[in-house]
Amino acid sequence: MKFTLYTEEADERPIFITGNFNIWNPKDLRFQLAQIDPNNYYIDISDEFLPEIIEFKFTKGGWENVELDKYGSITPNKKVQKSEGTFSHTVEKWRFNWGPFKQEFFPIVEIISEEFYIPQLERHRKVWALLPYDYYVSDKKYPVLYLQDAQNLFNEGSPYGNWEIDKKLSILAEYGRGDVIIIAIEHGSEERIKEYIFDNDNVANGSEGKKYIRFITDTLKPFVDEHYRTKRDRDNTGIGGSSLGALISIYSGFLYPEVYSKLLIFSPSLWVEPNNNFPMMSFRVPFKTKIYLYGGEQEGSKMVKRIQVFENYLKRWEKKNLFDFEFKTNINPEGSHSEFYWSQEFPRAIEWLFYNNTENPVEVTPHQDTIEN
């Protein structure tokens, strides 16, 4: 079957077709379109690869670079009978690293406190809440994700860039996947390493991770549950971060599995625990815990290997009936240890952790009220 594509937006990115014939892989080199000129592309696909009813979309190598309509809105999946033999399509716009972002779907960003008191550490910390865009016009209750290193999550001007989670949450909301409250906790600057190291004085003399975990679990979470419409149970509570923030989140999940069921773990600093000696709570009935693991192959020679070793430890612990793990590991060949790549990964992690989505937002029906601005 022959697919032809015309697009006004010409750039250097290659174009792929993806669908129910390749498990919706958005960057399958077998299905890269050939370029005729800057605006015209085509691909011939052997009938043996195609089901009778073909469902598909075009991307420029990922769901963060998927096709859009002329208003910058998501498009429904296309469907065609294989018997038709040909299909011609025009793409008006393309996403670029999940953009463009629609202002009407941006989360409501509130400062919970400029100086939230941490009794366990006898110091103060700035804490934000990012609420779904429709929080104050609905009566819904929401799951909650606690994230470390708030300075690098959505604040413009942070020295290392940021995850742009406010923008990414607007994308998720556009796809109908934005019903999550994010609680963002500022890191302690010069105290950061001590607070994010659980119990390893070789790395951080006077490590304070135990107290920091108790702050989030015993002090901050009860406050959030009291002041916001949250789903308080463990099935709707997660914690996460990147680098050392990911490491302390692993400890949080393993020490308080009765509180956290979802762990967002980006580029964890597993070098601190090379033997994976994480303390475990032992329960008669193991808790089911979802862990989204991400790392980049450009983060240093040992990052991916350590993640794979950690993954094997999870499997061993599962066999001992300490936990019932469900984990998804995504390794980005191009990924470096930076906010840019964590930003790209954030929507995928939210979808999998909170929406049990094994594919991508491409499957979601577009909002029917989308109109031309």
Salt bridges, closest charged atoms under 4 A:
ASP11 OD2 - ARG13 NH2 2.92
ASP11 OD1 - LYS60 NZ 2.85
ASP28 OD2 - ARG30 NH2 2.77
GLU52 OE2 - LYS82 NZ 3.41
GLU64 OE1 - ARG348 NH2 2.41
GLU67 OE2 - LYS78 NZ 2.85
GLU67 OE1 - HIS89 NE2 3.17
GLU114 OE1 - LYS126 NZ 3.54
ASP134 OD2 - LYS140 NZ 3.72
ASP149 OD1 - ARG192 NE 2.78
GLU164 OE2 - LYS167 NZ 3.12
GLU164 OE1 - LYS168 NZ 3.23
GLU174 OE1 - ARG95 NH2 3.29
ASP179 OD2 - LYS140 NZ 3.02
GLU191 OE1 - ARG123 NH2 3.90
GLU191 OE1 - LYS194 NZ 3.69
GLU195 OE2 - ARG123 NH1 2.76
GLU195 OE1 - ARG125 NH1 2.82
ASP199 OD2 - LYS210 NZ 3.67
GLU208 OE1 - ARG123 NH1 2.83
ASP225 OD2 - LYS221 NZ 2.64
ASP235 OD1 - ARG234 NH1 3.68
GLU299 OE1 - HIS337 ND1 2.54
GLU326 OE1 - LYS288 NZ 3.60
GLU334 OE2 - LYS27 NZ 3.65
GLU345 OE1 - ARG348 NH1 3.22
GLU351 OE2 - ARG177 NH1 2.14
